[in-house]
């Protein structure tokens, strides 16, 4: 990362919702203010995840991994926002009993220094941990239904880059032409570049 701030997204997590980027931008702002930020999402089965414990002012006072008796239904899903200090702090982490460097240990360092902020996600954001085949199938079905109901294609870095102004219309057109024989290329042309058809 060469001293840059970063976002770590675990590959078995799926987030979607029309206002997801609004929450991500809020988390980035909080990270810049505090040093790091995590999402918080309410689930019916918190004992399967890292449970966030809050004080009366909604400040994080602890994250307990898979507790027998969760103190809340608020858990942290697999996306984390870190400032430039993360690369140095991670060097202090020792492998866990599983022999792995754990993201929870890095988060604990930020928390112990009072440098961890919380961004709660609302009910409009759908989150799935797809760590097993059944969960992956459920998430895939929900994504497909969301695409059909909202007439969009999800997971498109190219479209997100265009919407955020990272590439212009000419850049998006080149991408559409690259994928011209697929429904994705046609989707870009139809929805975003309608006037060039």
C-alpha positions as MATLAB code, in Angstrom:
seq = 'XXXXXXXXXXXXXXXXXXXXXXXXXXXXXXXXXXXXXXXXXXXXXXXXXXXXXXXXXXXXXXXXXXXXXXXXXXXXXXXXXXXXXXXXXXXXXXXXXXXXXXXXXXXXXXXXXXXXXXXXXXXXXXXXXXXXXXXXXXXXXXXXXXXXXXXXXXXXXXXXXXXXXXXXXXXXXXXXXXXXXXXXXXXXXXXXXXXXX';
ca = [
       0.000    0.000    0.000;
       3.055    2.249    0.277;
       1.600    4.243    3.168;
      -1.844    4.751    1.633;
      -5.126    4.309    3.449;
      -7.096    1.212    2.453;
     -10.334   -0.714    2.453;
     -10.205   -4.434    3.166;
     -13.155   -6.425    1.865;
     -13.369  -10.120    2.664;
     -14.048  -12.117   -0.492;
     -16.909  -14.161    0.967;
     -19.033  -11.103    1.787;
     -21.678   -9.600   -0.487;
     -23.132   -6.123    0.068;
     -25.776   -4.485   -2.074;
     -28.341   -1.714   -1.973;
     -28.962    1.519   -3.842;
     -27.357    3.668   -1.139;
     -24.368    1.432   -0.353;
     -21.834    3.984   -1.614;
     -23.356    6.627    0.666;
     -22.558    4.436    3.666;
     -19.102    3.611    2.315;
     -18.334    7.322    1.894;
     -19.522    7.993    5.458;
     -17.250    5.209    6.703;
     -14.321    6.689    4.764;
     -14.976   10.098    6.321;
     -15.073    8.544    9.802;
     -11.859    6.634    9.056;
     -10.135    9.881    8.116;
     -11.276   11.424   11.397;
     -10.522    8.489   13.719;
      -8.024    6.228   11.951;
     -10.281    3.278   11.115;
     -13.940    2.426   10.671;
     -16.097   -0.669   10.489;
     -19.617   -1.313    9.329;
     -22.242   -2.511   11.763;
     -25.248   -4.554   10.679;
     -28.059   -6.056   12.747;
     -28.575   -9.809   12.347;
     -30.836  -12.408   13.968;
     -27.933  -14.782   14.758;
     -25.100  -12.624   16.143;
     -23.423  -15.556   17.903;
     -22.004  -16.603   14.506;
     -20.077  -13.343   14.021;
     -17.995  -10.642   15.680;
     -20.493   -8.879   17.952;
     -20.076   -5.141   18.522;
     -20.560   -3.909   22.076;
     -21.502   -0.230   22.404;
     -21.649    2.215   25.285;
     -24.664    4.472   25.869;
     -23.299    6.986   23.314;
     -22.958    4.364   20.546;
     -19.167    4.242   20.884;
     -17.553    0.846   20.336;
     -16.196   -0.597   23.570;
     -15.591   -4.134   22.366;
     -15.940   -6.687   19.594;
     -16.422  -10.237   20.811;
     -15.874  -12.996   18.255;
     -18.705  -15.563   18.199;
     -19.838  -15.147   21.830;
     -22.103  -17.691   23.518;
     -24.253  -14.873   24.949;
     -24.137  -11.872   22.577;
     -24.683   -8.484   24.209;
     -26.289   -7.135   21.038;
     -27.482   -8.141   17.562;
     -25.021   -5.699   15.963;
     -22.139   -7.418   14.225;
     -19.286   -6.310   12.020;
     -19.464   -7.664    8.450;
     -16.380   -8.188    6.300;
     -15.432   -4.695    5.150;
     -12.956   -2.527    7.046;
     -11.522    0.972    6.495;
      -7.975    1.792    7.653;
      -5.685    4.808    7.579;
      -2.044    4.695    6.481;
      -0.903    3.350    9.874;
      -2.410   -0.098    9.228;
       0.677   -1.346    7.375;
       2.887   -0.618   10.397;
       0.377   -1.793   13.000;
      -0.117   -5.152   11.293;
       3.588   -5.876   11.820;
       2.851   -6.090   15.566;
       0.310   -8.880   15.098;
       1.322  -12.462   15.867;
      -0.292  -15.491   14.192;
      -3.358  -16.818   15.982;
      -3.947  -20.384   17.166;
      -5.095  -21.060   13.569;
      -1.679  -19.903   12.351;
      -3.161  -16.857   10.621;
      -2.883  -13.111   11.019;
      -6.374  -12.099   12.109;
      -8.129   -8.922   10.988;
      -9.812   -8.808   14.386;
      -6.393   -8.339   16.004;
      -5.714   -5.281   13.841;
      -9.146   -3.881   14.654;
      -8.450   -4.478   18.353;
      -5.286   -2.347   18.123;
      -7.263    0.548   16.642;
      -9.981    0.092   19.270;
      -7.465    0.050   22.126;
      -6.114    3.388   20.868;
      -9.651    4.836   20.604;
      -9.186    5.057   16.842;
     -12.120    2.932   15.664;
     -15.370    4.415   14.339;
     -18.670    2.711   13.581;
     -20.879    3.188   10.535;
     -24.186    1.387   10.930;
     -25.886    0.077    7.793;
     -29.642    0.439    7.534;
     -32.216   -2.068    6.349;
     -31.837   -0.948    2.719;
     -28.416   -2.570    2.560;
     -28.403   -6.326    2.097;
     -25.398   -8.222    3.417;
     -24.520  -11.886    3.056;
     -21.654  -13.918    4.441;
     -21.276  -16.507    1.682;
     -18.796  -18.754    3.455;
     -20.618  -21.979    2.569;
     -22.451  -23.341   -0.473;
     -25.966  -22.839    0.929;
     -25.279  -19.216    1.873;
     -23.697  -18.575   -1.537;
     -26.780  -19.936   -3.302;
     -29.146  -17.791   -1.217;
     -27.044  -14.686   -1.908;
     -26.885  -15.432   -5.649;
     -30.669  -15.783   -5.818;
     -31.182  -12.486   -3.965;
     -28.704  -10.698   -6.222;
     -30.449  -12.022   -9.344;
     -33.870  -10.973   -8.025;
     -32.491   -7.537   -7.116;
     -31.104   -7.125  -10.637;
     -34.421   -8.136  -12.212;
     -36.552   -5.962   -9.908;
     -34.312   -2.901  -10.316;
     -33.319   -3.465  -13.975;
     -29.611   -3.183  -13.194;
     -26.435   -5.250  -13.392;
     -24.630   -5.622  -10.077;
     -20.930   -5.924   -9.371;
     -19.777   -3.735  -12.244;
     -16.552   -1.917  -11.417;
     -16.696   -0.205  -14.807;
     -20.152    1.276  -14.253;
     -19.303    2.255  -10.663;
     -16.134    3.967  -11.966;
     -18.197    5.890  -14.514;
     -20.869    6.885  -11.977;
     -18.159    8.127   -9.587;
     -16.385   10.122  -12.325;
     -13.214    8.002  -12.411;
     -13.712    7.331  -16.115;
     -15.597    9.403  -18.695;
     -18.184    8.369  -21.286;
     -15.499    7.626  -23.897;
     -13.771    5.291  -21.444;
     -17.053    3.536  -20.720;
     -17.740    3.215  -24.448;
     -14.368    1.482  -24.948;
     -15.273   -0.976  -22.218;
     -18.712   -1.578  -23.761;
     -17.062   -2.281  -27.109;
     -14.632   -4.704  -25.452;
     -17.630   -6.659  -24.142;
     -19.788   -6.059  -27.221;
     -20.636   -9.753  -27.707;
     -21.976  -10.152  -24.167;
     -25.165   -9.004  -22.499;
     -22.995   -6.888  -20.172;
     -21.567   -4.866  -23.073;
     -25.060   -4.416  -24.498;
     -26.360   -3.375  -21.062;
     -23.735   -0.620  -20.812;
     -24.659    0.624  -24.292;
     -28.417    0.495  -23.677;
     -28.521    2.032  -20.212;
     -25.494    4.321  -20.027;
     -24.661    5.104  -23.634;
     -28.114    5.037  -25.222;
     -27.300    7.761  -27.697;
     -24.444    5.803  -29.329;
     -26.525    2.778  -30.376;
];
